[in-house]
Amino acid sequence: MREVAVGEEGIRLGQLLKLADVVDTGGAARALLGAGRVTVNGVAESRRGARLRPGDVVDAAGEQLRLV
């Protein structure tokens, strides 16, 4: 599991996927989310603008990210 620093205010899911180099573009993030390949804290998430906070765990395309 890889830790990604996002600060206290958190980050939107689409931004996280780009920051963590899971995807290269917003369009690629939308496609990944639309394919149902992203979960947040074990629950499927399809909203690119979903707000994430430190402590959340994102599983995207087989990669696990813990926000710190």
VOBA-1610 file (N, C-alpha, C; in pm, whole numbers, padded with zeros to 5 digits, always signed):
BEGIN
Met+00086-00117+00000Met+00000+00000+00000Met+00091+00124+00000Arg+00060+00216-00088Arg+00139+00338-00102Arg+00068+00453-00033Glu+00141+00532+00043Glu+00084+00649+00110Glu+00100+00772+00022Val-00008+00853+00017Val-00008+00975-00063Val-00047+01090+00029Ala+00041+01190+00039Ala+00015+01306+00124Ala-00081+01401+00053Val-00193+01435+00121Val-00292+01524+00060Val-00323+01645+00147Gly-00277+01648+00270Gly-00307+01761+00358Gly-00443+01745+00424Glu-00468+01830+00523Glu-00590+01820+00603Glu-00718+01844+00524Glu-00712+01930+00422Glu-00833+01963+00346Glu-00877+01851+00253Gly-00791+01753+00228Gly-00827+01641+00142Gly-00807+01673-00005Ile-00868+01590-00090Ile-00850+01601-00234Ile-00968+01534-00302Arg-00996+01572-00425Arg-01101+01506-00502Arg-01043+01381-00567Leu-01127+01282-00587Leu-01082+01152-00635Leu-01010+01161-00769Gly-01063+01234-00864Gly-00998+01248-00994Gly-00859+01309-00982Gln-00846+01407-00894Gln-00715+01471-00872Gln-00617+01373-00810Leu-00665+01291-00716Leu-00579+01192-00652Leu-00526+01093-00754Leu-00612+01046-00841Leu-00570+00946-00940Leu-00459+01002-01029Lys-00468+01130-01062Lys-00361+01192-01143Lys-00237+01217-01057Leu-00252+01268-00936Leu-00139+01295-00847Leu-00057+01168-00821Ala-00125+01057-00803Ala-00059+00931-00770Ala-00012+00855-00895Asp-00027+00918-01012Asp+00014+00858-01140Asp-00057+00726-01171Val-00181+00714-01123Val-00263+00599-01160Val-00316+00620-01301Val-00348+00747-01335Val-00392+00784-01470Val-00315+00909-01511Asp-00315+00936-01642Asp-00243+01054-01695Asp-00334+01175-01713Thr-00464+01150-01737Thr-00556+01260-01770Thr-00688+01244-01696Gly-00766+01352-01694Gly-00900+01346-01635Gly-00990+01250-01712Gly-00972+01242-01843Gly-01051+01149-01924Gly-01021+01004-01887Ala-00895+00975-01861Ala-00857+00840-01820Ala-00915+00808-01683Ala-00920+00907-01594Ala-00979+00887-01461Ala-01128+00857-01476Arg-01196+00932-01562Arg-01339+00911-01585Arg-01365+00770-01638Ala-01281+00724-01731Ala-01296+00590-01787Ala-01275+00482-01680Leu-01174+00500-01596Leu-01145+00404-01489Leu-01262+00398-01391Leu-01314+00514-01353Leu-01427+00519-01261Leu-01552+00458-01325Gly-01574+00488-01452Gly-01691+00436-01522Gly-01688+00285-01538Ala-01568+00230-01542Ala-01552+00085-01555Ala-01570+00013-01421Gly-01590+00089-01313Gly-01610+00029-01181Gly-01484-00028-01121Arg-01369+00029-01156Arg-01241-00024-01109Arg-01181+00056-00994Val-01266+00135-00924Val-01217+00217-00812Val-01306+00197-00691Thr-01245+00172-00575Thr-01319+00168-00449Thr-01255+00266-00351Val-01337+00320-00263Val-01291+00406-00156Val-01338+00343-00026Asn-01244+00306+00059Asn-01275+00238+00185Asn-01362+00114+00161Gly-01333+00042+00052Gly-01401-00083+00022Gly-01534-00069-00049Val-01578+00053-00079Val-01706+00077-00144Val-01681+00133-00284Ala-01748+00077-00384Ala-01731+00124-00522Ala-01763+00272-00532Glu-01680+00345-00606Glu-01700+00489-00623Glu-01688+00523-00771Ser-01784+00599-00822Ser-01781+00637-00964Ser-01777+00788-00984Arg-01779+00864-00875Arg-01779+01011-00886Arg-01636+01065-00884Arg-01596+01126-00994Arg-01462+01182-01004Arg-01441+01293-00903Gly-01547+01364-00866Gly-01537+01475-00771Gly-01558+01436-00626Ala-01565+01307-00596Ala-01584+01264-00457Ala-01470+01318-00371Arg-01503+01378-00257Arg-01404+01438-00168Arg-01345+01330-00078Leu-01214+01321-00076Leu-01142+01225+00006Leu-01067+01298+00115Arg-01046+01231+00225Arg-00978+01289+00341Arg-00865+01196+00386Pro-00769+01250+00463Pro-00664+01164+00518Pro-00726+01046+00594Gly-00668+00930+00575Gly-00718+00807+00637Gly-00796+00721+00539Asp-00849+00782+00431Asp-00921+00704+00331Asp-00825+00612+00256Val-00876+00499+00212Val-00798+00405+00133Val-00867+00388-00001Val-00792+00412-00108Val-00844+00403-00243Val-00776+00286-00313Asp-00857+00199-00374Asp-00805+00089-00456Asp-00844+00122-00599Ala-00744+00145-00683Ala-00771+00185-00821Ala-00679+00106-00915Ala-00740+00034-01007Ala-00663-00042-01107Ala-00560-00133-01040Gly-00595-00191-00928Gly-00508-00284-00859Gly-00404-00220-00767Glu-00405-00090-00757Glu-00309-00019-00671Glu-00382+00037-00550Gln-00328+00014-00430Gln-00390+00067-00308Gln-00316+00191-00262Leu-00395+00297-00233Leu-00341+00424-00189Leu-00405+00461-00056Arg-00323+00496+00042Arg-00373+00546+00172Arg-00341+00694+00178Leu-00443+00775+00203Leu-00424+00919+00211Leu-00374+00957+00350Val-00270+01041+00352Val-00214+01088+00479Val-00202+01238+00476
//
